[in-house]
Amino acid sequence: MIRFLKWAVPEYNNKPHSALYSLTPQEVLNGMIPNKNMHTEAIRMAAQQRVEINMQQNCLNCPPEYN
């Protein structure tokens, strides 16, 4: 049991957690404050990039006016 806990506790404490808005428990224990808006700008930029990439693709099943 001790050997398992020596493995499990660091494993858990160093994985990002959704309830901590992608911070790890260890980061929170070290003083970082979870912020639900932390990734808002990155998400917005990724969505914009997806639209731009998708608009460059030709869809074989789409009418010509959509290509």
LINSULVEN-V551961 format. One record per backbone hydrogen bond with DSSP energy under -1.0 kcal/mol. CO is the residue of the C=O (numbers start at 0). NH is the residue of the N-H. E is the energy in kcal/mol with one decimal. If there is no record, write none. Layout:
# LINSULVEN-V551961
co=CO nh=NH e=E
co=CO nh=NH e=E
This chain:
# LINSULVEN-V551961
co=0 nh=4 e=-2.5
co=1 nh=5 e=-2.4
co=2 nh=6 e=-1.2
co=3 nh=7 e=-3.5
co=4 nh=8 e=-2.2
co=6 nh=10 e=-1.6
co=7 nh=11 e=-2.7
co=8 nh=12 e=-2.7
co=9 nh=13 e=-1.1
co=11 nh=14 e=-1.4
co=12 nh=25 e=-2.4
co=16 nh=19 e=-1.3
co=16 nh=21 e=-1.5
co=17 nh=20 e=-1.7
co=19 nh=22 e=-1.3
co=22 nh=16 e=-2.2
co=23 nh=27 e=-1.9
co=24 nh=28 e=-2.7
co=25 nh=29 e=-1.7
co=26 nh=31 e=-2.4
co=27 nh=30 e=-1.8
co=34 nh=37 e=-2.0
co=36 nh=39 e=-1.2
co=38 nh=42 e=-2.5
co=39 nh=43 e=-2.2
co=40 nh=44 e=-2.5
co=41 nh=45 e=-2.3
co=42 nh=46 e=-2.2
co=43 nh=47 e=-2.1
co=44 nh=48 e=-2.4
co=45 nh=49 e=-2.3
co=46 nh=50 e=-1.9
co=47 nh=51 e=-2.1
co=48 nh=52 e=-2.6
co=49 nh=53 e=-2.9
co=50 nh=54 e=-2.2
co=53 nh=56 e=-1.1
co=62 nh=65 e=-2.2
co=63 nh=66 e=-1.5
